[in-house]
Amino acid sequence: MEHKEYRKRNKGGRPKKGATERLSYRIGVKMSAADYFRLLTLAHEAGTSPSEYMRECFRNGHVKERLSKEHTAHVRQLCGMANNLNQLARKANAGGYSEVGWDCKVAVARIHELISKIGV
């Protein structure tokens, strides 16, 4: 009985990919030097490998650029501010809005400023 339970136990690690998710086919593509360096440049600008760039082009017809380091920092900062705002709301619910009203207004103004920097 113990042996069967041991076999069902989760061993951890990444789950196996299904047959449709595996990258099992390889296609060779010949291109000129200009096309090859253009592919490398576009893939670098998008922040992906050339192979992933080609797969994205095939799937979607275009490749979306990854967030820049500046935008990533803004999003991370926005998450921290949202956490602070949640804590202020919790404090307001517990002790009354008058105690934390000004803090909430300041936090909302900072969040609005960050969202405008990100360009959403």
C-alpha positions as CSV (number, residue, x, y, z in Angstrom):
1,M,0.0,0.0,0.0
2,E,2.8,2.4,0.9
3,H,4.6,1.7,-2.4
4,K,1.6,2.8,-4.5
5,E,1.3,6.1,-2.6
6,Y,5.0,6.7,-3.1
7,R,4.6,6.3,-6.9
8,K,1.7,8.9,-7.1
9,R,3.7,11.5,-5.2
10,N,4.6,14.6,-7.2
11,K,8.3,14.6,-8.0
12,G,8.5,18.3,-8.8
13,G,10.0,19.9,-11.8
14,R,8.5,21.2,-14.9
15,P,5.5,19.3,-16.3
16,K,6.1,17.6,-19.6
17,K,5.0,19.5,-22.7
18,G,2.3,18.0,-24.9
19,A,2.9,16.9,-28.5
20,T,1.6,20.2,-29.9
21,E,3.8,22.3,-27.7
22,R,7.1,20.6,-28.4
23,L,9.4,22.1,-31.0
24,S,10.2,19.0,-32.9
25,Y,10.4,20.2,-36.5
26,R,13.3,22.0,-38.0
27,I,13.2,24.1,-41.2
28,G,16.4,25.4,-42.9
29,V,16.0,28.8,-44.5
30,K,18.6,30.4,-46.8
31,M,18.8,34.2,-46.8
32,S,21.1,36.8,-48.0
33,A,23.6,38.5,-45.6
34,A,21.4,41.7,-45.6
35,D,18.3,39.7,-44.7
36,Y,20.1,37.7,-42.0
37,F,21.5,40.8,-40.3
38,R,18.1,42.5,-40.5
39,L,16.6,39.5,-38.8
40,L,19.3,39.6,-36.1
41,T,18.7,43.4,-35.6
42,L,14.9,43.0,-35.4
43,A,15.1,40.0,-33.0
44,H,17.5,42.0,-30.8
45,E,15.2,45.0,-30.7
46,A,12.3,42.8,-29.8
47,G,14.4,41.1,-27.1
48,T,14.0,37.6,-28.4
49,S,16.2,35.1,-30.2
50,P,16.0,35.0,-34.0
51,S,14.2,31.6,-33.9
52,E,11.6,32.9,-31.5
53,Y,11.2,36.0,-33.6
54,M,10.5,33.9,-36.7
55,R,8.0,31.8,-34.8
56,E,6.2,34.9,-33.6
57,C,6.1,36.3,-37.2
58,F,4.7,33.0,-38.4
59,R,2.0,32.9,-35.7
60,N,0.9,36.5,-35.6
61,G,2.2,38.1,-38.6
62,H,4.2,40.5,-36.4
63,V,6.3,40.5,-33.3
64,K,5.5,42.6,-30.2
65,E,8.5,44.2,-28.5
66,R,9.2,43.3,-24.9
67,L,9.0,45.9,-22.2
68,S,12.1,48.0,-21.9
69,K,14.0,48.1,-18.7
70,E,12.6,51.5,-18.0
71,H,9.0,50.3,-18.5
72,T,9.6,47.2,-16.4
73,A,10.9,49.4,-13.5
74,H,7.8,51.6,-13.8
75,V,5.5,48.6,-13.7
76,R,7.4,47.2,-10.7
77,Q,7.1,50.5,-8.9
78,L,3.4,50.7,-9.8
79,C,2.9,47.2,-8.2
80,G,4.5,48.5,-5.0
81,M,2.3,51.6,-5.0
82,A,-0.8,49.4,-5.5
83,N,0.3,47.3,-2.5
84,N,0.6,50.5,-0.4
85,L,-2.8,51.7,-1.5
86,N,-4.3,48.4,-0.5
87,Q,-2.7,48.7,2.9
88,L,-4.1,52.3,3.3
89,A,-7.6,51.1,2.3
90,R,-7.4,48.3,4.9
91,K,-6.4,50.8,7.5
92,A,-9.2,53.2,6.4
93,N,-11.7,50.4,6.8
94,A,-10.5,49.6,10.2
95,G,-10.0,53.1,11.7
96,G,-11.9,55.5,9.6
97,Y,-11.2,57.3,6.4
98,S,-10.3,60.7,8.0
99,E,-7.0,59.3,9.3
100,V,-5.7,58.1,6.0
101,G,-7.5,60.4,3.5
102,W,-4.5,62.5,2.7
103,D,-2.2,59.4,2.3
104,C,-4.7,57.9,-0.2
105,K,-4.8,61.1,-2.3
106,V,-1.0,61.2,-2.5
107,A,-0.8,57.6,-3.4
108,V,-3.4,58.0,-6.2
109,A,-1.6,61.0,-7.6
110,R,1.7,59.1,-7.7
111,I,0.0,56.1,-9.4
112,H,-1.6,58.5,-12.0
113,E,1.8,60.0,-12.7
114,L,3.5,56.6,-13.2
115,I,0.7,55.5,-15.5
116,S,1.2,58.6,-17.6
117,K,4.9,57.9,-17.8
118,I,4.3,54.3,-19.0
119,G,1.9,55.7,-21.6
120,V,-1.2,53.6,-20.9
